[in-house]
């Protein structure tokens, strides 16, 4: 039995590590922005499903960031701006 971390969880936790120093509110915003801009719809859907199911492996900051995500819900003008602080 494999205990490999699913890609969306691993990538989400990478984002948490990168943005966590900004503080919870700003970090959640930046994580959500990054996910909207750069993750494929199927990755966003996988993360949303994990959040809805209460996946205990998800970092609370990733859950907070993902709660506002809706598939294909992003501002195309934002895509031209870099994410991060």
N, C-alpha and C positions, 0 to 999 in steps of 0.2 A: 504494500500500500504506500503510495507516494504522498508526501506532505509538501509538495511543491506549491509555492505561493502563486496564485493566478496573476497573469500579467497586469490586469487593471489594478489589482491591490498593490502589487510591487511598484508600478508607476505612480499610483496615487500616493503611496508612502514616500516615494522619492520627492514628489512635490511638497509634501508636508515638511520633510527635512529641509528643503530649500527655502520655504516661505515662513516656517514657524517663527523664526526670529523677529518677524514683522509684528507679532502680536496676533491674537486670535481673529479679530475682526478683519484687519487688513490681509492677513494670511488667507483666510477663507475666501475673501473677495478675489485675491490673486490666483488662488488654486482654481476657483470656478472659472475665472477668465481664461486661464491657460487651457483648461479642459474644453471649454467652448470653442476656443480657437484651433486647437491642435489635435484633439482626439476625434476619431471617426465615430459616426453615429452608433455603431454596434458596441464600441467601447463605452460610450456614455450610457447606452441602454444597459449594458452589463453592470456598470457601477450603480446605476439607479436601482436595478433589481436587487443588488446586494444590500443597498441601503434599506429598501423596502422590506427585505426579509430579515433585517436586523443582524446582518453578518457581524459576529463578534470580533472578527479579525481586523475590521476597519478602524483606523485611527479616528477618534472623535472629531478632529479638525477636518478630515476628509469627508466625513458624514455631513458636517455642517456646510462645507462648500458644495457638496453634491445635492443638498436638499433643494436648492434653487434651480438646478439644471433641468431643462426640458429638452428632449431631442430636437435638434435643428433650431433651437432658440438661441440665436446669437446675433449681435449687431455686426453686420459685415464691415462697417467702418472701423470697428475695434480691431479687426484682423490686421490692419495696417500698422497698429501701434504695438510696441513690444510689451510683453507682460513682465512683471517683476518690479521690485522696488529699488 
